[in-house]
Amino acid sequence: MYLNQFNPYNYDYYRMPNDIQLVNDIQKAINGEYSAIACYKELAKLAPTNVEKDRILEIRKDEIRHLEEFSKIYTNLAGKNPSYQSNENCPNNYNAGIEFAFKDEQETVDFYLEISDKANDPIIKERFRRAAADEQNHAVWFLSFFINPKSAHINRQINNYGAKGALSASVLTLPQMLTYALQDEYLAQARYDDILKSFGYIRTFAQIKEVEKRHIDALLPLFQRYQVPLPEDISQNFVTTPESIKAAYAAGVQGEIDNISMYNKFLSLTIPNDVRTVFSQLRNASLNHLAAFERGLAR
């Protein structure tokens, strides 16, 4: 059993009046987490690389934590322990399983945000809001496994530049974080310029390109404030023209996945509040860009 033993009366808020709809929703969330834990255990066994296996197991740890938190909340609301039922059939093929997991995580984000909106207790609202953010990150990772980089002709970065550099770094200083972030924004601009030049005006890329310019404008004052030298813009060296518009959207998806992962890594570290605010805003904008590119890829 994944759930730790606990005394519900020692939990950090008092028992709430019984809300039947909320209790039922939380029971559904518990069953979903229970199913995901079992599914991801099997997916990890099927993973073609250790990198993907380790990431899936990390995601699974998040789901175990969610299950424990939701179970505590349920017990305090309902006055009894929840039941645990698997409500989904996990595909036994890796690619099918990754696609299934991506779609399920996306649906779960919306469901958890609905629960957060319905709840009156601030702790319940916060638990499900944070869980929704976790599920969105999970969806991003599963999507990155699902996309075939070769077919998308993604050659976005070398290992020590932009988001790739940030994600591979074992230690990050504030100057390094700012440099990697600005390099990644430079790279996005170069990639969108190349796509628009190669394929003509595409509204999604043109609009996101303008937003990325504002990202650069938001980062530049931090360099001055913390006396960090501006990096040279060599992003053109790492841009490869996609074979088709479809491949361009796939490259956009992968670029945003890298970008979001980079900012999530930065936000997990101790950084000044003004830097945290900017990084959070840029990460959230990239989530919107990812959704736009996903829609384009699906067309």
WOBELLIN-V975895 format. One record per residue. N is the residue number from 1. PHI is phi as a letter, one per 30 degrees, with the letter a starting at -180 (* if undefined). D_CENTER is the distance of its C-alpha to the mean C-alpha in Angstrom with 2 decimals. Layout:
{{N | PHI | D_CENTER} {N | PHI | D_CENTER}}
This chain:
{{1 | * | 27.56} {2 | d | 24.12} {3 | d | 25.02} {4 | d | 26.79} {5 | d | 30.05} {6 | a | 30.29} {7 | c | 32.70} {8 | e | 31.25} {9 | d | 33.81} {10 | c | 32.43} {11 | d | 28.96} {12 | d | 28.10} {13 | a | 29.16} {14 | d | 32.20} {15 | e | 32.37} {16 | c | 31.70} {17 | d | 33.98} {18 | d | 33.20} {19 | c | 31.07} {20 | d | 31.37} {21 | d | 28.57} {22 | d | 26.06} {23 | d | 27.30} {24 | d | 27.00} {25 | d | 23.41} {26 | d | 22.52} {27 | d | 24.51} {28 | d | 22.55} {29 | d | 19.25} {30 | d | 21.00} {31 | d | 22.10} {32 | d | 18.69} {33 | d | 17.35} {34 | e | 20.62} {35 | d | 20.25} {36 | d | 16.74} {37 | e | 18.13} {38 | d | 21.03} {39 | d | 19.23} {40 | d | 16.80} {41 | d | 19.91} {42 | d | 21.57} {43 | d | 18.74} {44 | d | 18.67} {45 | d | 22.41} {46 | d | 22.06} {47 | e | 19.52} {48 | d | 21.39} {49 | b | 20.33} {50 | d | 19.96} {51 | d | 16.71} {52 | d | 15.10} {53 | e | 17.18} {54 | d | 16.14} {55 | d | 12.36} {56 | d | 13.17} {57 | d | 15.47} {58 | d | 13.04} {59 | d | 10.86} {60 | d | 14.35} {61 | d | 15.25} {62 | e | 12.64} {63 | d | 14.23} {64 | d | 17.62} {65 | d | 17.01} {66 | e | 16.04} {67 | e | 19.19} {68 | d | 21.32} {69 | d | 20.29} {70 | d | 20.76} {71 | d | 24.01} {72 | d | 25.37} {73 | d | 24.69} {74 | e | 26.36} {75 | d | 29.34} {76 | d | 29.93} {77 | d | 29.87} {78 | c | 31.80} {79 | i | 34.03} {80 | a | 33.39} {81 | d | 30.92} {82 | d | 28.52} {83 | c | 29.00} {84 | b | 26.62} {85 | b | 26.58} {86 | d | 24.54} {87 | c | 24.07} {88 | b | 22.45} {89 | c | 23.76} {90 | d | 21.40} {91 | e | 22.48} {92 | c | 24.32} {93 | c | 23.34} {94 | d | 20.30} {95 | d | 19.24} {96 | d | 20.00} {97 | d | 18.14} {98 | d | 14.88} {99 | d | 15.35} {100 | e | 16.32} {101 | d | 13.32} {102 | e | 10.93} {103 | d | 13.27} {104 | d | 13.74} {105 | d | 10.20} {106 | d | 10.24} {107 | d | 13.68} {108 | d | 12.94} {109 | e | 10.73} {110 | d | 13.91} {111 | d | 16.21} {112 | d | 14.97} {113 | d | 15.16} {114 | d | 18.62} {115 | d | 19.67} {116 | e | 18.70} {117 | d | 20.80} {118 | d | 23.66} {119 | d | 23.99} {120 | c | 26.58} {121 | d | 25.98} {122 | d | 23.70} {123 | d | 22.46} {124 | d | 21.48} {125 | e | 19.76} {126 | d | 17.74} {127 | e | 16.95} {128 | d | 15.53} {129 | d | 13.69} {130 | d | 11.93} {131 | d | 11.46} {132 | d | 9.94} {133 | d | 7.23} {134 | d | 6.85} {135 | d | 7.15} {136 | d | 4.59} {137 | d | 2.12} {138 | d | 5.51} {139 | e | 6.12} {140 | d | 4.55} {141 | d | 6.61} {142 | d | 9.33} {143 | d | 9.71} {144 | d | 10.26} {145 | d | 12.83} {146 | d | 14.36} {147 | d | 15.19} {148 | d | 18.43} {149 | d | 18.45} {150 | d | 22.25} {151 | d | 22.67} {152 | d | 20.35} {153 | h | 22.28} {154 | d | 19.41} {155 | b | 21.04} {156 | d | 18.87} {157 | a | 19.54} {158 | c | 21.70} {159 | d | 20.57} {160 | c | 21.74} {161 | b | 20.62} {162 | i | 17.66} {163 | d | 14.12} {164 | d | 15.66} {165 | d | 18.13} {166 | d | 15.85} {167 | d | 13.76} {168 | c | 17.16} {169 | d | 18.91} {170 | d | 20.04} {171 | b | 21.14} {172 | b | 20.09} {173 | c | 22.53} {174 | d | 21.99} {175 | e | 23.88} {176 | d | 21.76} {177 | d | 18.49} {178 | d | 20.17} {179 | d | 21.61} {180 | d | 18.50} {181 | d | 16.77} {182 | d | 19.93} {183 | e | 20.37} {184 | d | 17.02} {185 | d | 18.08} {186 | e | 21.48} {187 | d | 20.14} {188 | d | 18.32} {189 | e | 21.68} {190 | d | 23.65} {191 | d | 21.71} {192 | d | 22.06} {193 | e | 25.69} {194 | d | 26.37} {195 | d | 24.96} {196 | d | 26.94} {197 | d | 29.99} {198 | d | 29.82} {199 | c | 29.15} {200 | i | 30.40} {201 | d | 28.85} {202 | b | 25.60} {203 | e | 24.55} {204 | e | 20.75} {205 | d | 20.97} {206 | d | 23.72} {207 | d | 21.97} {208 | d | 18.72} {209 | e | 21.07} {210 | d | 22.77} {211 | d | 19.68} {212 | d | 18.83} {213 | d | 22.40} {214 | d | 21.77} {215 | d | 18.85} {216 | d | 21.51} {217 | d | 23.93} {218 | d | 21.69} {219 | d | 21.31} {220 | e | 25.00} {221 | d | 26.56} {222 | d | 24.60} {223 | d | 26.29} {224 | d | 29.62} {225 | d | 29.06} {226 | c | 28.16} {227 | h | 30.56} {228 | c | 28.21} {229 | d | 29.69} {230 | d | 27.98} {231 | d | 26.90} {232 | d | 28.74} {233 | d | 26.99} {234 | c | 27.34} {235 | d | 24.36} {236 | e | 26.83} {237 | d | 27.51} {238 | c | 24.14} {239 | c | 24.06} {240 | c | 25.17} {241 | d | 26.15} {242 | d | 24.51} {243 | d | 27.12} {244 | a | 26.29} {245 | d | 24.37} {246 | e | 22.31} {247 | d | 21.48} {248 | d | 20.74} {249 | d | 18.05} {250 | d | 16.60} {251 | d | 16.78} {252 | d | 15.05} {253 | e | 12.06} {254 | d | 12.00} {255 | d | 12.68} {256 | d | 9.78} {257 | e | 7.40} {258 | d | 9.63} {259 | d | 9.81} {260 | d | 6.35} {261 | d | 6.61} {262 | d | 10.09} {263 | d | 9.85} {264 | d | 7.82} {265 | d | 10.69} {266 | e | 13.20} {267 | d | 12.44} {268 | d | 13.00} {269 | c | 16.44} {270 | d | 19.57} {271 | b | 19.93} {272 | e | 22.25} {273 | d | 21.38} {274 | d | 21.97} {275 | d | 19.59} {276 | e | 16.89} {277 | d | 17.55} {278 | d | 17.29} {279 | d | 14.11} {280 | d | 12.48} {281 | d | 14.09} {282 | d | 13.06} {283 | d | 9.31} {284 | d | 9.87} {285 | d | 12.15} {286 | d | 9.90} {287 | d | 7.72} {288 | d | 11.32} {289 | d | 12.35} {290 | e | 9.89} {291 | d | 11.38} {292 | d | 14.75} {293 | d | 14.65} {294 | d | 13.67} {295 | d | 16.69} {296 | d | 18.80} {297 | d | 18.06} {298 | d | 19.04} {299 | d | 22.29}}
